[in-house]
Amino acid sequence: MSAAFLRPGRDEDADGFIRLIGDCWSEYPGCVMDVDGEVPELRALATYFAEAGGALWVAERDGRVIGMAATRPMAQDAAYEICKVYVAKEARGSGLAHDLLGAAEAHARAAGAERLVLWTDTRFEAAHRFYEKRGFVRQGPIRVLHDLSNSLEFRYAKPIAGLVVQELDAAACASAERRLSALLIACVADGTSLTWFPPLAPAVAQDYWRGVSSRVALGKALLLVAWLDGEMVGSAQLALDMPENQPHRAELRTLLVGPGMRRLGVGRALMQNAEQAARGIGRGLLVLDTRAASSAEALSRAMGWTELGTIPGGELGPDRQPVDVVHFWKRVDG
């Protein structure tokens, strides 16, 4: 069997597209394919995307279409939609889906896109995991298609240009759990001042982020995430569940910046956005704590936080030896 290769899609690939998508849909009970009634563009798909200002790619092996992906500009400024991402069952796990989506993302970037959007059926759970691995998060309400398959679709999106920080709601937070778990594991392994000793087990990291998702859903926390050129590289949280007599306070917690992504302004952007978010909800007094002599301590001082005091031996470092913990506060209500 020869290796698969990517090439631009052509209208004459129509039979291959129809077979590929039909095979993929057949894996899910209730998914019905009515080409001429619901997806007639498959008859001339390359022309369809070209006329929309987009592009189409095919993965071919031994003369057979085994994968596809497309992209096109959206009505919103600087947004591109990722469309028609399918890979034959026997080719999954080979990296082919990453190659196809990578080609679509590269095209969108070259065209000046600042963010990507896609819709995926709520039944396509493997696809959801794939998109989440690529840094996409759920955003907005579920879309109802009113088609023969009674389709409901999730909207996924991510920024792809420069450094962008966004607040995630509960659904987005849950969809980001896998990527955030990988980020947390990497930061713990790198010795970041956090709750855990290295190595951090994936199950522990995932359980932690499930708890964060629940706290966000209950209004007990805000989660901010940073992307750098389309890659999720950092996060920060605001804990909001303060005592009854302290409704004006919040705590900045779990500031994460991936190893290799530091000194690029990610931590500063996360802290600035956290301060703005706190001010926006009436939390004018913030506190945080961090390991002494850490990059987080230096950043806190540089951003105008005031030292409250130091607890000698307040935590154990990665080598299990006591290290000092510095507490800071900052007013952000002007």
C-alpha positions, 0 to 999 in steps of 0.5 A: 500500500502506497503512502497517502498524499495531499493535493487540491480537490477537484470537481471530478473527485465528487464520487470519492467525496460522496463515498467518503462522507457517506462511509463516515456518516454510516458509523453513526445511527440516524445519520442519513445522506441525501446528496441532492436534497441537502449537500448538492455542492458535493457534485462540484465541490472544488468550484463551490469553495473556489467561488466562496473564496476558499480552498479544498484539499484531498488526501489520496492513496492508490487513486482513492480519496481517503481524506478531505478538508476545506476552508472559506471566509466567513461574513465576519471580518477576519474569520474563516470556517473549517469545513468538510473534514473527513478521514476514512476509518482505516487512515485515522490515527496516522496523522492524516487528519492533522495534515489536512487541518494543518493545510486548511489552517495555513491557507486561512492564515495566509489569507489574513484570518484572525480566527477559525470557526467550525461546526461539528455534529454533537454525535461525532465525539472522536472529532470533538477530541481531535479539534480540542487537541488542536486548540479549538474550544466550544463557543456559543449555542448548539445549532439545529439543522432541521435535516433528515439526520435531525442534526445538532451541531457544536460550534468550535473556534480559536484565534490564530493570529498573535497573542489572544486571551479569552474568558471561557464559559463552562462549555468551553472550559470543559472542551479545553480540559485535555489541552489544559491538562497537558499544559498543567502536566508540562508546567508541573514537570518544569517546576512551576510553583503549583500544588503538585509534585512532578510527575503529575498523572494525567488522571489527576490533571484531568480531574482538576480541570473537571473541577475547574469547569464545575466551578466556572459553571457555578459562578465560583471562578473565571477561567482565562486562556491564552493562545499564541498563533493558534496554540493554547499556551497559558491560562489563569483563574480568578477564584470568586467564592470569597466570604460573605463580607468580602464580595469585593475580593478575588484570588488570582490562581494557577497562572500557567505558561507553557515551557518554551512559551515564556518571556513572550508576554503570555503571563503578562497578558493573562494577568492584565486580562484577569485584572480587567475581568475582575474590575468588570464584575466589581472585584476591585481587590485581588490577592495572589501567592507564589514561590519566592524568587520565581518568575511569577514573583518578578512579574507580579512586582513588575505589574505593580502588585504590592507584597503583603508578606513572606511565609518562610518555608511556606511550600515544598519545591520540586526537590521536596525542600522548603521554599518561601511563599510571597503573598501579594495584593493589588487594587484594580478598581481605580 
